[in-house]
Amino acid sequence: MSTAVDQPEYVVVGNIVPEDEKGNPVEPEIPYGPVKPGTTVDTPYGDVEVPANGGDIIIQVKVAVDQPEYVLVGNIVPEDENGNSVGPKIPYGPLEPNPAIITPHGPETPGIVINTPYGPVEVPVNGGDIIITVATEVPGIAVYEKTAVDQPEYLVVGNIVPQDENGNPVGPEIPYGPVAPGTTIDTPYGDVEVPANGGDIIIQVKAAVDQPEYVVVGNIVPEDENGNPVGPEIPYGPVTPGTTINTPYGSVIVPDAGGDVVIVVKVETNKKSPISDIKGNPTTKQEVVLPVASSNNDGQPVNIDHSENTDKQLPKTSASQNNDHVVISGLILTTLLGLLALLKRKNNN
């Protein structure tokens, strides 16, 4: 006896694959399922039906392409009756075409009217060169039969082309004209004169180059009048030439080439001391004034001349030894005088 078995529902899975007309993917794949075959699934590109076996479902997506703006350009071409050029071509445009208007005969696009040196002209729907026939004087016609024809002024156009010394552009080209040849026009690089045939006018522009500041270094060198150093050298800089700098010897100006700046310092000669004079001249008469206390002078200073020759004079010695003897003799006399004064006080008492 057989028993009924529940069969699982048959379902499928897959991806929604958006591609362009050439089979290139244009968006990421979108998974779907599990769903039963034949199910309709909603996608950003519209509804699609799941096939019996599932799997990838390719959707062709039309990709929008940015179309460049349609503009009109061309030239105004002046010619005489024989097709000979009577002036330079004058470029016009770019111009946006006029929108179409509905007429009883259908949509029509009127031309754009532009002004030229030869009068207003209408630009064709597709743009391009516009030939203007300019009437010229015909020889052989009597003067009184001539019809005055206004000849347009001969005009030229071109560009101001700034370049450096090597012919490299240093700025955008600046169009000029239409103007008459020989006209002086103002440019950011100065006034220029338009040549007879117009065209590009090359202006050589000297490119500015940042120059490093010129600086110098050196030393302040103090010397005496004989060129002997009297102090340590003092470095200065880097500074620009002509700079005034302060030194212990006063202000000095840095020379153009920098380098050592010698300052002559006047050095005072040391004065000789009395002792030096004695050593240099042993026969100099030196007077030493010592206070001598006695009953006759009442303690008034007495001049003692050590240069006198007496029988009690000490043996001759050098100048330094004489000076030492004077000092020692003074000390001894001072001591003796003190003792005499002390004894005198005791006797008085």
Secondary structure, DSSP 8 states (H G I E B T S, - for coil): -----------EEEEEEEE-TTS-B-S--EEEEEE-TT-EEEETTEEEE--TT---EEEE-----------EEEEEEEE-TTS-B-S--EEEEEE-----EEETTEEE---EEEEETTEEEEE-TT---EEEE-----TTS-GGG----------EEEEEEEE-TTS-B-S--EEEEEE-TT-EEEETTEEEE--TT---EEEE-----------EEEEEEEE-TTS-B-S--EEEEEE-TT-EEEETTEEEE--TT---EEEE---------HHHHHHH-TT---EEEEE---TTTTT-EEEEETTS--TT------HHHHHHHHHHHHHHHHHHHHHHHHHHHHHH-
